[in-house]
Amino acid sequence: MASESVLRAGAGYAVAAVPRSCVDVLESRVPAVVKRGLPETASRALSKEALEPILNEAMHADAMLIGPGLSRDPETEELARALVERVDCPTLVDADGLNAFEGRPLRRTHAPLLITPHYG
């Protein structure tokens, strides 16, 4: 839904970094969005092994969104924290991206960071 929204807002190109097992489902729902099937955990959430492929994709991005649909899988939350600390493009953290920092301080960022309002 988030990647489809950026297209509706005027972006010419959107990439969704998703667990490999989700690509087929998303292909039928949002065909205009480029999907990158990445390593996943046993619970079918993004694995921390997805870090480098996502960072490589982010090198070509104008902005990144971390959070919607991410899950509360501990390994995926570790991935979200590493991405926020290492990504160089402007980044929006929302939803489960925020949950990844629950009880953990944000150490540093290399790029502008926008954090959405979040209860708690």
MIVOVO-993261 format. One record per residue: residue number from 1; residue in one letter; y negated, x, z negated of N, C-alpha, C in turn. Coordinates in steps of 0.1 Angstrom, whole numbers, plus 5000, padded with zeros to 4 digits. Layout:
REM residues N
<pt k="NUM" r="a" n_yy="Y" n_xx="X" n_zz="Z" ca_yy="Y" ca_xx="X" ca_zz="Z" c_yy="Y" c_xx="X" c_zz="Z"/>
...
***
This chain:
REM residues 120
<pt k="1" r="m" n_yy="5012" n_xx="5008" n_zz="5000" ca_yy="5000" ca_xx="5000" ca_zz="5000" c_yy="4987" c_xx="5009" c_zz="5000"/>
<pt k="2" r="a" n_yy="4987" n_xx="5019" n_zz="4992" ca_yy="4976" ca_xx="5028" ca_zz="4992" c_yy="4973" c_xx="5035" c_zz="5005"/>
<pt k="3" r="s" n_yy="4984" n_xx="5040" n_zz="5012" ca_yy="4981" ca_xx="5047" ca_zz="5024" c_yy="4977" c_xx="5037" c_zz="5035"/>
<pt k="4" r="e" n_yy="4982" n_xx="5025" n_zz="5035" ca_yy="4978" ca_xx="5015" ca_zz="5044" c_yy="4963" c_xx="5011" c_zz="5042"/>
<pt k="5" r="s" n_yy="4959" n_xx="5011" n_zz="5029" ca_yy="4945" ca_xx="5008" ca_zz="5026" c_yy="4935" c_xx="5019" c_zz="5031"/>
<pt k="6" r="v" n_yy="4939" n_xx="5031" n_zz="5031" ca_yy="4930" ca_xx="5041" ca_zz="5036" c_yy="4928" c_xx="5040" c_zz="5051"/>
<pt k="7" r="l" n_yy="4938" n_xx="5035" n_zz="5058" ca_yy="4937" ca_xx="5033" ca_zz="5072" c_yy="4927" c_xx="5021" c_zz="5075"/>
<pt k="8" r="r" n_yy="4929" n_xx="5011" n_zz="5067" ca_yy="4920" ca_xx="4999" ca_zz="5068" c_yy="4905" c_xx="5003" c_zz="5065"/>
<pt k="9" r="a" n_yy="4904" n_xx="5013" n_zz="5056" ca_yy="4890" ca_xx="5017" ca_zz="5052" c_yy="4884" c_xx="5026" c_zz="5062"/>
<pt k="10" r="g" n_yy="4891" n_xx="5030" n_zz="5073" ca_yy="4886" ca_xx="5038" ca_zz="5083" c_yy="4891" c_xx="5052" c_zz="5085"/>
<pt k="11" r="a" n_yy="4901" n_xx="5056" n_zz="5077" ca_yy="4907" ca_xx="5069" ca_zz="5079" c_yy="4915" c_xx="5069" c_zz="5092"/>
<pt k="12" r="g" n_yy="4914" n_xx="5079" n_zz="5100" ca_yy="4921" ca_xx="5080" ca_zz="5113" c_yy="4936" c_xx="5084" c_zz="5111"/>
<pt k="13" r="y" n_yy="4939" n_xx="5089" n_zz="5100" ca_yy="4953" ca_xx="5095" ca_zz="5098" c_yy="4956" c_xx="5094" c_zz="5083"/>
<pt k="14" r="a" n_yy="4968" n_xx="5090" n_zz="5079" ca_yy="4972" ca_xx="5089" ca_zz="5065" c_yy="4987" c_xx="5094" c_zz="5065"/>
<pt k="15" r="v" n_yy="4989" n_xx="5102" n_zz="5055" ca_yy="5003" ca_xx="5107" ca_zz="5052" c_yy="5007" c_xx="5102" c_zz="5038"/>
<pt k="16" r="a" n_yy="5019" n_xx="5096" n_zz="5038" ca_yy="5025" ca_xx="5092" ca_zz="5025" c_yy="5036" c_xx="5102" c_zz="5022"/>
<pt k="17" r="a" n_yy="5035" n_xx="5109" n_zz="5011" ca_yy="5046" ca_xx="5118" ca_zz="5006" c_yy="5055" c_xx="5110" c_zz="4997"/>
<pt k="18" r="v" n_yy="5067" n_xx="5107" n_zz="5001" ca_yy="5076" ca_xx="5098" ca_zz="4994" c_yy="5090" c_xx="5104" c_zz="4993"/>
<pt k="19" r="p" n_yy="5098" n_xx="5099" n_zz="4984" ca_yy="5112" ca_xx="5104" ca_zz="4983" c_yy="5119" c_xx="5101" c_zz="4996"/>
<pt k="20" r="r" n_yy="5128" n_xx="5110" n_zz="5000" ca_yy="5135" ca_xx="5108" ca_zz="5013" c_yy="5141" c_xx="5094" c_zz="5014"/>
<pt k="21" r="s" n_yy="5147" n_xx="5089" n_zz="5004" ca_yy="5154" ca_xx="5076" ca_zz="5005" c_yy="5144" c_xx="5065" c_zz="5007"/>
<pt k="22" r="c" n_yy="5131" n_xx="5066" n_zz="5006" ca_yy="5122" ca_xx="5056" ca_zz="5008" c_yy="5116" c_xx="5055" c_zz="5022"/>
<pt k="23" r="v" n_yy="5118" n_xx="5065" n_zz="5030" ca_yy="5111" ca_xx="5066" ca_zz="5043" c_yy="5115" c_xx="5054" c_zz="5052"/>
<pt k="24" r="d" n_yy="5128" n_xx="5050" n_zz="5053" ca_yy="5132" ca_xx="5039" ca_zz="5062" c_yy="5125" c_xx="5026" c_zz="5058"/>
<pt k="25" r="v" n_yy="5124" n_xx="5023" n_zz="5045" ca_yy="5118" ca_xx="5011" ca_zz="5041" c_yy="5103" c_xx="5011" c_zz="5044"/>
<pt k="26" r="l" n_yy="5097" n_xx="5022" n_zz="5042" ca_yy="5082" ca_xx="5023" ca_zz="5045" c_yy="5080" c_xx="5022" c_zz="5060"/>
<pt k="27" r="e" n_yy="5089" n_xx="5028" n_zz="5068" ca_yy="5087" ca_xx="5028" ca_zz="5082" c_yy="5086" c_xx="5014" c_zz="5087"/>
<pt k="28" r="s" n_yy="5094" n_xx="5005" n_zz="5082" ca_yy="5093" ca_xx="4991" ca_zz="5086" c_yy="5081" c_xx="4983" c_zz="5081"/>
<pt k="29" r="r" n_yy="5075" n_xx="4988" n_zz="5070" ca_yy="5064" ca_xx="4981" ca_zz="5064" c_yy="5050" c_xx="4986" c_zz="5068"/>
<pt k="30" r="v" n_yy="5049" n_xx="4999" n_zz="5070" ca_yy="5036" ca_xx="5005" ca_zz="5074" c_yy="5038" c_xx="5016" c_zz="5085"/>
<pt k="31" r="p" n_yy="5041" n_xx="5011" n_zz="5097" ca_yy="5044" ca_xx="5020" ca_zz="5108" c_yy="5033" c_xx="5030" c_zz="5112"/>
<pt k="32" r="a" n_yy="5020" n_xx="5026" n_zz="5109" ca_yy="5009" ca_xx="5035" ca_zz="5113" c_yy="5007" c_xx="5047" c_zz="5104"/>
<pt k="33" r="v" n_yy="5014" n_xx="5047" n_zz="5092" ca_yy="5012" ca_xx="5058" ca_zz="5082" c_yy="5023" c_xx="5068" c_zz="5085"/>
<pt k="34" r="v" n_yy="5020" n_xx="5081" n_zz="5085" ca_yy="5030" ca_xx="5092" ca_zz="5087" c_yy="5037" c_xx="5093" c_zz="5073"/>
<pt k="35" r="k" n_yy="5050" n_xx="5093" n_zz="5074" ca_yy="5058" ca_xx="5095" ca_zz="5061" c_yy="5064" c_xx="5109" c_zz="5061"/>
<pt k="36" r="r" n_yy="5063" n_xx="5115" n_zz="5049" ca_yy="5070" ca_xx="5128" ca_zz="5047" c_yy="5080" c_xx="5125" c_zz="5036"/>
<pt k="37" r="g" n_yy="5093" n_xx="5125" n_zz="5041" ca_yy="5104" ca_xx="5124" ca_zz="5031" c_yy="5106" c_xx="5137" c_zz="5024"/>
<pt k="38" r="l" n_yy="5105" n_xx="5136" n_zz="5011" ca_yy="5106" ca_xx="5149" ca_zz="5003" c_yy="5117" c_xx="5148" c_zz="4993"/>
<pt k="39" r="p" n_yy="5120" n_xx="5160" n_zz="4987" ca_yy="5131" ca_xx="5160" ca_zz="4977" c_yy="5129" c_xx="5150" c_zz="4966"/>
<pt k="40" r="e" n_yy="5140" n_xx="5144" n_zz="4961" ca_yy="5139" ca_xx="5134" ca_zz="4951" c_yy="5148" c_xx="5136" c_zz="4939"/>
<pt k="41" r="t" n_yy="5145" n_xx="5130" n_zz="4928" ca_yy="5153" ca_xx="5130" ca_zz="4916" c_yy="5165" c_xx="5121" c_zz="4917"/>
<pt k="42" r="a" n_yy="5173" n_xx="5121" n_zz="4907" ca_yy="5185" ca_xx="5111" ca_zz="4907" c_yy="5180" c_xx="5097" c_zz="4906"/>
<pt k="43" r="s" n_yy="5168" n_xx="5095" n_zz="4900" ca_yy="5162" ca_xx="5081" ca_zz="4899" c_yy="5154" c_xx="5077" c_zz="4912"/>
<pt k="44" r="r" n_yy="5155" n_xx="5086" n_zz="4922" ca_yy="5148" ca_xx="5083" ca_zz="4935" c_yy="5133" c_xx="5084" c_zz="4934"/>
<pt k="45" r="a" n_yy="5128" n_xx="5092" n_zz="4925" ca_yy="5114" ca_xx="5095" ca_zz="4924" c_yy="5112" c_xx="5109" c_zz="4930"/>
<pt k="46" r="l" n_yy="5099" n_xx="5113" n_zz="4933" ca_yy="5097" ca_xx="5126" ca_zz="4938" c_yy="5101" c_xx="5137" c_zz="4928"/>
<pt k="47" r="s" n_yy="5108" n_xx="5147" n_zz="4934" ca_yy="5112" ca_xx="5159" ca_zz="4926" c_yy="5101" c_xx="5169" c_zz="4925"/>
<pt k="48" r="k" n_yy="5102" n_xx="5178" n_zz="4915" ca_yy="5092" ca_xx="5189" ca_zz="4914" c_yy="5094" c_xx="5198" c_zz="4926"/>
<pt k="49" r="e" n_yy="5105" n_xx="5198" n_zz="4933" ca_yy="5107" ca_xx="5206" ca_zz="4945" c_yy="5098" c_xx="5201" c_zz="4957"/>
<pt k="50" r="a" n_yy="5092" n_xx="5190" n_zz="4955" ca_yy="5082" ca_xx="5185" ca_zz="4965" c_yy="5069" c_xx="5192" c_zz="4964"/>
<pt k="51" r="l" n_yy="5066" n_xx="5200" n_zz="4954" ca_yy="5053" ca_xx="5206" ca_zz="4952" c_yy="5048" c_xx="5214" c_zz="4964"/>
<pt k="52" r="e" n_yy="5056" n_xx="5223" n_zz="4969" ca_yy="5051" ca_xx="5232" ca_zz="4980" c_yy="5049" c_xx="5223" c_zz="4992"/>
<pt k="53" r="p" n_yy="5058" n_xx="5215" n_zz="4996" ca_yy="5055" ca_xx="5207" ca_zz="5008" c_yy="5043" c_xx="5198" c_zz="5007"/>
<pt k="54" r="i" n_yy="5040" n_xx="5193" n_zz="4995" ca_yy="5028" ca_xx="5185" ca_zz="4993" c_yy="5016" c_xx="5193" c_zz="4994"/>
<pt k="55" r="l" n_yy="5016" n_xx="5205" n_zz="4988" ca_yy="5005" ca_xx="5214" ca_zz="4988" c_yy="5002" c_xx="5218" c_zz="5003"/>
<pt k="56" r="n" n_yy="5012" n_xx="5221" n_zz="5010" ca_yy="5011" ca_xx="5224" ca_zz="5024" c_yy="5004" c_xx="5213" c_zz="5032"/>
<pt k="57" r="e" n_yy="5008" n_xx="5201" n_zz="5030" ca_yy="5002" ca_xx="5189" ca_zz="5036" c_yy="4988" c_xx="5188" c_zz="5032"/>
<pt k="58" r="a" n_yy="4985" n_xx="5190" n_zz="5019" ca_yy="4971" ca_xx="5189" ca_zz="5014" c_yy="4961" c_xx="5199" c_zz="5020"/>
<pt k="59" r="m" n_yy="4966" n_xx="5210" n_zz="5025" ca_yy="4957" ca_xx="5220" ca_zz="5031" c_yy="4950" c_xx="5214" c_zz="5043"/>
<pt k="60" r="h" n_yy="4956" n_xx="5204" n_zz="5049" ca_yy="4950" ca_xx="5197" ca_zz="5061" c_yy="4943" c_xx="5184" c_zz="5058"/>
<pt k="61" r="a" n_yy="4943" n_xx="5181" n_zz="5045" ca_yy="4938" ca_xx="5167" ca_zz="5041" c_yy="4923" c_xx="5168" c_zz="5037"/>
<pt k="62" r="d" n_yy="4916" n_xx="5157" n_zz="5039" ca_yy="4902" ca_xx="5155" ca_zz="5034" c_yy="4902" c_xx="5151" c_zz="5020"/>
<pt k="63" r="a" n_yy="4913" n_xx="5144" n_zz="5016" ca_yy="4914" ca_xx="5139" ca_zz="5002" c_yy="4929" c_xx="5136" c_zz="4999"/>
<pt k="64" r="m" n_yy="4932" n_xx="5134" n_zz="4986" ca_yy="4945" ca_xx="5131" ca_zz="4982" c_yy="4945" c_xx="5121" c_zz="4971"/>
<pt k="65" r="l" n_yy="4955" n_xx="5112" n_zz="4971" ca_yy="4956" ca_xx="5102" ca_zz="4960" c_yy="4970" c_xx="5105" c_zz="4953"/>
<pt k="66" r="i" n_yy="4970" n_xx="5106" n_zz="4940" ca_yy="4982" ca_xx="5108" ca_zz="4932" c_yy="4983" c_xx="5097" c_zz="4923"/>
<pt k="67" r="g" n_yy="4994" n_xx="5089" n_zz="4923" ca_yy="4997" ca_xx="5079" ca_zz="4913" c_yy="5004" c_xx="5067" c_zz="4917"/>
<pt k="68" r="p" n_yy="4998" n_xx="5058" n_zz="4926" ca_yy="5005" ca_xx="5045" ca_zz="4928" c_yy="5019" c_xx="5047" c_zz="4933"/>
<pt k="69" r="g" n_yy="5028" n_xx="5041" n_zz="4925" ca_yy="5042" ca_xx="5041" ca_zz="4929" c_yy="5049" c_xx="5054" c_zz="4925"/>
<pt k="70" r="l" n_yy="5043" n_xx="5062" n_zz="4917" ca_yy="5048" ca_xx="5076" ca_zz="4914" c_yy="5060" c_xx="5075" c_zz="4905"/>
<pt k="71" r="s" n_yy="5061" n_xx="5066" n_zz="4896" ca_yy="5071" ca_xx="5064" ca_zz="4886" c_yy="5068" c_xx="5072" c_zz="4873"/>
<pt k="72" r="r" n_yy="5076" n_xx="5069" n_zz="4863" ca_yy="5075" ca_xx="5076" ca_zz="4850" c_yy="5086" c_xx="5086" c_zz="4848"/>
<pt k="73" r="d" n_yy="5093" n_xx="5090" n_zz="4859" ca_yy="5103" ca_xx="5100" ca_zz="4858" c_yy="5096" c_xx="5113" c_zz="4853"/>
<pt k="74" r="p" n_yy="5102" n_xx="5120" n_zz="4842" ca_yy="5096" ca_xx="5132" ca_zz="4836" c_yy="5094" c_xx="5143" c_zz="4847"/>
<pt k="75" r="e" n_yy="5103" n_xx="5145" n_zz="4856" ca_yy="5102" ca_xx="5155" ca_zz="4866" c_yy="5090" c_xx="5152" c_zz="4876"/>
<pt k="76" r="t" n_yy="5089" n_xx="5139" n_zz="4879" ca_yy="5078" ca_xx="5135" ca_zz="4888" c_yy="5065" c_xx="5136" c_zz="4881"/>
<pt k="77" r="e" n_yy="5064" n_xx="5134" n_zz="4868" ca_yy="5052" ca_xx="5136" ca_zz="4860" c_yy="5048" c_xx="5150" c_zz="4860"/>
<pt k="78" r="e" n_yy="5058" n_xx="5159" n_zz="4859" ca_yy="5055" ca_xx="5174" ca_zz="4859" c_yy="5050" c_xx="5177" c_zz="4873"/>
<pt k="79" r="l" n_yy="5055" n_xx="5171" n_zz="4884" ca_yy="5050" ca_xx="5174" ca_zz="4897" c_yy="5035" c_xx="5169" c_zz="4898"/>
<pt k="80" r="a" n_yy="5032" n_xx="5158" n_zz="4893" ca_yy="5018" ca_xx="5153" ca_zz="4893" c_yy="5009" c_xx="5162" c_zz="4886"/>
<pt k="81" r="r" n_yy="5012" n_xx="5167" n_zz="4875" ca_yy="5004" ca_xx="5176" ca_zz="4867" c_yy="5002" c_xx="5189" c_zz="4875"/>
<pt k="82" r="a" n_yy="5012" n_xx="5194" n_zz="4881" ca_yy="5011" ca_xx="5207" ca_zz="4889" c_yy="5002" c_xx="5204" c_zz="4901"/>
<pt k="83" r="l" n_yy="5003" n_xx="5193" n_zz="4908" ca_yy="4995" ca_xx="5190" ca_zz="4919" c_yy="4980" c_xx="5190" c_zz="4916"/>
<pt k="84" r="v" n_yy="4977" n_xx="5183" n_zz="4905" ca_yy="4963" ca_xx="5182" ca_zz="4901" c_yy="4957" c_xx="5196" c_zz="4898"/>
<pt k="85" r="e" n_yy="4965" n_xx="5204" n_zz="4892" ca_yy="4961" ca_xx="5218" ca_zz="4889" c_yy="4959" c_xx="5227" c_zz="4901"/>
<pt k="86" r="r" n_yy="4967" n_xx="5224" n_zz="4911" ca_yy="4967" ca_xx="5234" ca_zz="4923" c_yy="4961" c_xx="5229" c_zz="4936"/>
<pt k="87" r="v" n_yy="4959" n_xx="5216" n_zz="4938" ca_yy="4954" ca_xx="5211" ca_zz="4950" c_yy="4940" c_xx="5215" c_zz="4952"/>
<pt k="88" r="d" n_yy="4936" n_xx="5218" n_zz="4965" ca_yy="4922" ca_xx="5222" ca_zz="4968" c_yy="4913" c_xx="5211" c_zz="4974"/>
<pt k="89" r="c" n_yy="4919" n_xx="5200" n_zz="4978" ca_yy="4911" ca_xx="5189" ca_zz="4983" c_yy="4906" c_xx="5179" c_zz="4973"/>
<pt k="90" r="p" n_yy="4896" n_xx="5172" n_zz="4975" ca_yy="4892" ca_xx="5161" ca_zz="4965" c_yy="4904" c_xx="5152" c_zz="4962"/>
<pt k="91" r="t" n_yy="4906" n_xx="5149" n_zz="4949" ca_yy="4918" ca_xx="5142" ca_zz="4945" c_yy="4914" c_xx="5130" c_zz="4936"/>
<pt k="92" r="l" n_yy="4920" n_xx="5119" n_zz="4939" ca_yy="4919" ca_xx="5107" ca_zz="4931" c_yy="4932" c_xx="5105" c_zz="4923"/>
<pt k="93" r="v" n_yy="4931" n_xx="5104" n_zz="4910" ca_yy="4943" ca_xx="5101" ca_zz="4901" c_yy="4942" c_xx="5087" c_zz="4896"/>
<pt k="94" r="d" n_yy="4953" n_xx="5080" n_zz="4898" ca_yy="4953" ca_xx="5066" ca_zz="4895" c_yy="4967" c_xx="5062" c_zz="4890"/>
<pt k="95" r="a" n_yy="4969" n_xx="5051" n_zz="4883" ca_yy="4982" ca_xx="5045" ca_zz="4880" c_yy="4991" c_xx="5055" c_zz="4873"/>
<pt k="96" r="d" n_yy="5003" n_xx="5057" n_zz="4878" ca_yy="5013" ca_xx="5066" ca_zz="4872" c_yy="5008" c_xx="5080" c_zz="4872"/>
<pt k="97" r="g" n_yy="4999" n_xx="5083" n_zz="4881" ca_yy="4993" ca_xx="5097" ca_zz="4881" c_yy="4986" c_xx="5099" c_zz="4868"/>
<pt k="98" r="l" n_yy="4979" n_xx="5089" n_zz="4863" ca_yy="4973" ca_xx="5090" ca_zz="4849" c_yy="4983" c_xx="5091" c_zz="4838"/>
<pt k="99" r="n" n_yy="4994" n_xx="5083" n_zz="4840" ca_yy="5004" ca_xx="5083" ca_zz="4829" c_yy="5010" c_xx="5097" c_zz="4828"/>
<pt k="100" r="a" n_yy="5010" n_xx="5105" n_zz="4838" ca_yy="5016" ca_xx="5119" ca_zz="4838" c_yy="5008" c_xx="5127" c_zz="4828"/>
<pt k="101" r="f" n_yy="4996" n_xx="5124" n_zz="4825" ca_yy="4987" ca_xx="5131" ca_zz="4815" c_yy="4987" c_xx="5125" c_zz="4801"/>
<pt k="102" r="e" n_yy="4994" n_xx="5115" n_zz="4799" ca_yy="4994" ca_xx="5108" ca_zz="4786" c_yy="4999" c_xx="5119" c_zz="4775"/>
<pt k="103" r="g" n_yy="4990" n_xx="5121" n_zz="4766" ca_yy="4993" ca_xx="5131" ca_zz="4755" c_yy="4992" c_xx="5145" c_zz="4760"/>
<pt k="104" r="r" n_yy="4988" n_xx="5148" n_zz="4772" ca_yy="4987" ca_xx="5162" ca_zz="4777" c_yy="4973" c_xx="5164" c_zz="4782"/>
<pt k="105" r="p" n_yy="4966" n_xx="5174" n_zz="4779" ca_yy="4953" ca_xx="5177" ca_zz="4784" c_yy="4954" c_xx="5182" c_zz="4799"/>
<pt k="106" r="l" n_yy="4943" n_xx="5179" n_zz="4806" ca_yy="4942" ca_xx="5184" ca_zz="4819" c_yy="4937" c_xx="5198" c_zz="4818"/>
<pt k="107" r="r" n_yy="4944" n_xx="5208" n_zz="4823" ca_yy="4941" ca_xx="5222" ca_zz="4821" c_yy="4929" c_xx="5226" c_zz="4830"/>
<pt k="108" r="r" n_yy="4931" n_xx="5224" n_zz="4843" ca_yy="4920" ca_xx="5229" ca_zz="4853" c_yy="4923" c_xx="5222" c_zz="4866"/>
<pt k="109" r="t" n_yy="4912" n_xx="5222" n_zz="4874" ca_yy="4914" ca_xx="5218" ca_zz="4888" c_yy="4906" c_xx="5227" c_zz="4897"/>
<pt k="110" r="h" n_yy="4910" n_xx="5227" n_zz="4910" ca_yy="4903" ca_xx="5236" ca_zz="4919" c_yy="4894" c_xx="5227" c_zz="4928"/>
<pt k="111" r="a" n_yy="4894" n_xx="5214" n_zz="4927" ca_yy="4887" ca_xx="5206" ca_zz="4936" c_yy="4881" c_xx="5194" c_zz="4928"/>
<pt k="112" r="p" n_yy="4872" n_xx="5187" n_zz="4935" ca_yy="4866" ca_xx="5175" ca_zz="4928" c_yy="4878" c_xx="5166" c_zz="4924"/>
<pt k="113" r="l" n_yy="4876" n_xx="5160" n_zz="4912" ca_yy="4887" ca_xx="5151" ca_zz="4907" c_yy="4880" c_xx="5138" c_zz="4903"/>
<pt k="114" r="l" n_yy="4886" n_xx="5127" n_zz="4907" ca_yy="4882" ca_xx="5114" ca_zz="4903" c_yy="4893" c_xx="5107" c_zz="4896"/>
<pt k="115" r="i" n_yy="4890" n_xx="5102" n_zz="4884" ca_yy="4900" ca_xx="5096" ca_zz="4876" c_yy="4896" c_xx="5081" c_zz="4874"/>
<pt k="116" r="t" n_yy="4905" n_xx="5072" n_zz="4878" ca_yy="4901" ca_xx="5058" ca_zz="4877" c_yy="4901" c_xx="5053" c_zz="4863"/>
<pt k="117" r="p" n_yy="4893" n_xx="5042" n_zz="4861" ca_yy="4894" ca_xx="5036" ca_zz="4847" c_yy="4908" c_xx="5032" c_zz="4844"/>
<pt k="118" r="h" n_yy="4912" n_xx="5034" n_zz="4832" ca_yy="4926" ca_xx="5031" ca_zz="4828" c_yy="4926" c_xx="5027" c_zz="4813"/>
<pt k="119" r="y" n_yy="4931" n_xx="5015" n_zz="4811" ca_yy="4932" ca_xx="5010" ca_zz="4797" c_yy="4940" c_xx="5021" c_zz="4789"/>
<pt k="120" r="g" n_yy="4934" n_xx="5025" n_zz="4778" ca_yy="4941" ca_xx="5035" ca_zz="4769" c_yy="4939" c_xx="5049" c_zz="4773"/>
***
